[in-house]
Amino acid sequence: MRIRSIRVLSGPNYWSIRRHKLIQMRLDLEDLQERPTNTIPGFKERLEALLPGLWEHQCSRGCYGGFLQRVEEGTLMGHVVEHVALELQTLAGMKVDFGRTRETSTPGTYNVVFEYQEAEAGRFAAKAAVYLCQALVDGEDYRRDLELDIQELREIRENVRFGPSTQALLDEAALRGIPYLRLNKGSLVQLGYGVYQKRIEATTTEKTSIIATDLAADKRATKELLQDMGIPVPKGYTVRRRSELAATIEDVGGFPVVIKPLNANHGKGITVNITSLEAAEIAYDAASQYSDVVLVEKHLVGDDYRLLVINNKLVAVAKRIPAYVVGDGRSTIQELIDEVNRDPRRGFGHENVLTQISVDDMTLRILESKGYTLDTVLPKGEHCTLKSTANLSTGGIAVDCTDIIHPYNAFIAERAAQIIGLDVAGIDLICPDIAQPVNETGGGIVEVNASPVRMHLAPSEGIPRNVAEPIIDMLFPPGSHTRIPILAVTGTNGKTTTTRLIAHILKGIGKRVGFTTTDGVYIQNHQIAKGDMTGPHSARLVLRDPTVEVAVLETARGGILREGLGFPECDIGVVLNVTSDHLGLGDIETLEDMARVKSVLVEAVHERGYAVLNADDGLVAAMAANVKATVAYFSMNPENPLIQKHIASGGIAAVYEEGHISILKRGWKLRIEDVTKIPLTLSGKASFMIQNALAATLAAFLHGVSIDDIRMALGTFTSSVAQTPGRLNLFDVGGYQVLVDYAHNPAGYEAIQSTLERWDCQRKIGVIGGPGDRRNSDLRELGVLAARMFDRAIVKEDDDRRGREPGEVAALIRQGWEQEKAGDRLQEILDEATAIETALEKAEPGDLVVIFPADVQRTIQIITRFQDKLNPKPSYRGSSYSIGPDLISPSPDGKPS
């Protein structure tokens, strides 16, 4: 078997709208294509013996053992790899159960799709599953490799997954419908979108004061401030040299003492209950590894409690007990540790409620201070502490004590958090009994931390506390907004223009809009990224921007197939059309396949949103069957039976009727504007632009924009270089006209052909071409269509030929041209810039030159140079033109006159 590619999907996708996290592996079975599992001797037995958990995989049979039945009866290896990849992740503590395996158009090659929790673990599981299955086919022993694979998956999981505190906050946010975006490889996370976002890093929030954080990290300053405010704390001083230890210990009142780094965390370098100078020197050395300044404190007698204060209110209390073992009179300390670690509640890292006890320098120092080694056999019943601190991450346990804390102890904890200034504070209190006031029993606060919350979420004993809830309440009080509206547009043609028009309408009502297009990402009127920005990365860029109030996202086929959508759901989804462009790429072979890709967008619209569909396109209209949102249609034909039925049932539609764009709603007709007053439509000549305007108008109306505001926006949006570069841009150059459009597929050519049929000019000259990754038949069709609309043409090729040989695309287009028109009317100039310059040089007054460029900006620059050279008076660069009886009439302010 050979892995051809692995993709990580992270949003609604072609395979599933609900399950966003999927690995898609393209797997070539090679010779195993002809060897189903029932023809491989002993395969099923070896597989079941190695992975007995596969018995729980029900597969399509819907019962335990269903998958193994399929293996016994005979299934292909791609299907087996899918289930093995799922089982490997489950064995590593990542429970996953969704998978699909489908053959591609390439015989013997399959898309193996399966769920993941962590992307890197999913990638590893894909490769490991292939190696494992191949080893079983070859009769090799894979047991040792399996152990290594599972451990590797665990380590990957712990390296990349969120910690338990962060994950708890994200789970709580998800329950409230608050989306999140991970901002780095650590725990920096954005909750909410755009202007409503809040940021967290573990339990540090954007409300956390940096002064308070720095203060809490400085243990000496914290203690001094608390002491000055009447909070009980242990006596202590800082030292910088070993030689100062003896005097300092005497100053704090003698042994026992605690020695810790001044500004470390997570219990690093801390040694407690030190009773001799020799032990103190060893502890000093350990602490000085983490800080140049070491703190010596009087050791307080009592138990270790963590008090969690959120937004100045105590919400949880846990007693923390350091990792320990109890002797049985027979086993060594190492054997006792191994026995404790076999507790099913203990796991690697944060995978279970408890963490396995590890042996480190701290453990060895403690044992040495007692005269023990790991080989010492503990007497029966002896309690041997293995860590100086009670952190859960080092094997400690936590016992919930929230319901028994004395009110006075709660009072000083809340007061300490406010004195330090932390919004989320972990107060470490040492006292004999948390149920008794410390001012009577003795004890004190030893540290204040920006607190993790794992011990409260899943204590070893006692009641779990949902401490994530008050943190989310603090960040998003009841009634807070968390999402900005998302309007997304897809289809084969017209996406960019429709996206830009919707953004223009929304900007007109004062909204700060972020939008993505094929030429870049824009925040309001500023381009912040150039290039084709129609995928999930660009969508997330807009959603991450803290200034954006509304997102309008052009969403292309490629991004959906490559990664899925860049958002889990949207408010309005628009599908313009589905035509034959891009067929044969990415296993999308038919128009029905392409429609399935495009439908991902509208199926991701939430129940309270709207799916805006083209009623004139049967494939698009059929998408209504699978959406959960309210459906609204647009149509160039008000008599379309689907429109009539939809309106009769109380639906909303936008139609082109009697020369107007109108909204039909509950039997009423709301006329928006005469299309001759909409510059984008070229006085109504460009029917495909009318269709784009219909879709944008309907989306804006459903979003709540008034008719007057929509009308105003339609009248001020032009097919200009400034507003829609490369989309029906018209230029006046020395007595002839130049039309630039990014048409690059048969549907786009047909749209321009329809427009040119109503164009009055001397000759129509084309500069034509097509992307190299299209099917040969599509390129020939471009030639046929070009021959029908142009008197003469120059065929050129894109700079990026996408795997084609020079001249190959041009030759295919020529084949189509010569089916309709004499070949001598088609000139070949493969370099795009040269082809454009040649067409402009040969054009005569009264001609129309139509350019279909790959590089729009370069094309505009070339045309501008010709304008400067040929126009007898200053040109209106980037201005807009309306085309009517007077042909071209630029206005001084760039608006149509």
Secondary structure, 3 states (H helix, E strand, C coil): CEEEEEEEEECCCCCCCCCCEEEEEEEECHHHHHCCHHHCCCHHHHHHHHCHHHHHCCHHHCCCCHHHHHHHHCCCHHHHHHHHHHHHHHHCCCCCCCEEEEECCCCCEEEEEEECCCHHHHHHHHHHHHHHHHHHHCCCCCHHHHHHHHHHHHHHHHHHCCCHHHHHHHHHHHHCCCCEEECCCCCEEEECCHHHCEEEECCEECCCCHHHHHHHHCHHHHHHHHHHCCCCCCCEEEECCHHHHHHHHHHCCCCCEEEEECCCCCCCCCEEEECCHHHHHHHHHHHHCCCCCEEEEECCCCEEEEEEEECCEEEEEEEEECCEEECCCCCEHHHHHHHHHCCCCEECCCCCCEECCCCCHHHHHHHHHCCCCCCCECCCCCEEECCCCCCHHHCCEEEECHHHCCHHHHHHHHHHHHHHCCCEEEEEEEECCCCCCHHHHCCEEEEEEECCCHHHHCCCECCCCCCHHHHHHHHCCCCCCCCCCEEEEECCCCHHHHHHHHHHHHHHCCCCEEEEECCEEEECCEEEEECCCCCHHHHHHHHHCCCCCEEEEECCHHHHHHCCCCCCCEEEEEECCCCCCCCCECCECCHHHHHHHHHHHHHCEEEEEEEEEECCCHHHHHHHHHCCCEEEEEECCCCCHHHHHHHHCCCEEEEEECCEEEEEECCEEEEEEEHHHCHHHCCCCCHHHHHHHHHHHHHHHHHCCCHHHHHHHHHHCCCCCCCCCCCCEEEEECCEEEEECCCCCHHHHHHHHHHHCCCCCCCEEEEECCCCCCCHHHHHHHHHHHHHHCCEEEEEECCCCCCCCCCHHHHHHHHHHCCCCCHHHEEEEEEHHHHHHHHHHHCCCCCEEEECCCCHHHHHHHHHHHHHHHCCCCCCCCCCCCEECCEECCCCCCCCC
